[in-house]
Amino acid sequence: MNLEKITKKLTLLITCIVFTFSFTANAGPWDWGHGGNNHHKFSEAIWNFYHKKKRPDNLAKTMTFAATRAFDSVDGTFFVDGLIGGDGMRFFKQTMGFSDQVIERNRGRASEFFMERFGLDIADPRLYFTGFEIDPASGYRVIMESGENHKIGKGYPILDGGWGLVVMSPEGIDLGGEFEGTHVPAGSMFVHGNYLIKRGKGRKDLAIGYRSRGPILSVGTGNVINCEVFHPKLGFGVSLGYSEIHQLNNGQITAHARNVLTFPAFGYEQKSLEED
């Protein structure tokens, strides 16, 4: 490689480091619109440039999440303290390090999102709005990640929590917003939260924001996972999968989840064609 090419790469790398630091110092995965699309596209382009040899075909990054462990549940769900008893505050304060002001702002963004996308008011008595935390005892973890130079071993633990909105009315509810005219049954759920991936060994945690692309509905014996995800460097992606609860003879449960994340959401080819 000649000196000119080396100089260009070093210049681009330094620009990337300075830009990314200044951006991520003020933005988190919960700040979906922070900085504008141009910021996200630039950071994503830089990341892709330096990782193009390690990425899977047509994608910048893929991750596979799984949960398989048996644990004690207070109400048959995978939420800490149960769906009704929990409030997610431990997750927001201890795991994410949010102040009371940030928690309130994050709550407001979730409320606005549920209204804009689904036409749902968190104050509607037919709905139940709450903060939540997925029980870490469920063993939710990253079991595969593209471009990862470190051995994952048994997997990277995932701490998962956020805001949830559940349809409690036995008659279900009619949606508005982007889903105008759609009726969903009781038990349908909508989420706005964060994955915090603990990679250990002195490495920084990886925080990825997520929120519902559509209603979380019961299908077969479980529920479909259908979320859009965001990371300041990777940009926007998608989280698609399935989860189901198994009641065990010893009184415990397993909350089996199989969840695949991809960045960009549906690959470079589709993204390029949609932008043309």
HUZIQUI-V500447 format. One line per field, one symbol per residue. psi: psi as a letter, one per 30 degrees, with the letter a starting at -180 (. if undefined). A space follows every 10 residues. Layout:
psi: ???
//
This chain:
psi: kleeeeeeee eeeeeeeeee eeefffklff iegkfleeee eeeeeeeeef gfffllkgle kkkkkkkfkk lkkfgglgkk gleeflfgee eeeeefgkle eeeeeeeeee eeeeeeefhk kffkffljkl llkkjfffgk lkfkkkgjfk kfbflkkkkk lbkkkkjfkf fakklbbfhk fkkklkfklk ljakkjkjfa hglkljkkkl lkelkjlkkb gakkkilklk keefbkaljk aklkkkklfg fllkikkjkk kkklegleee eeeff.
//
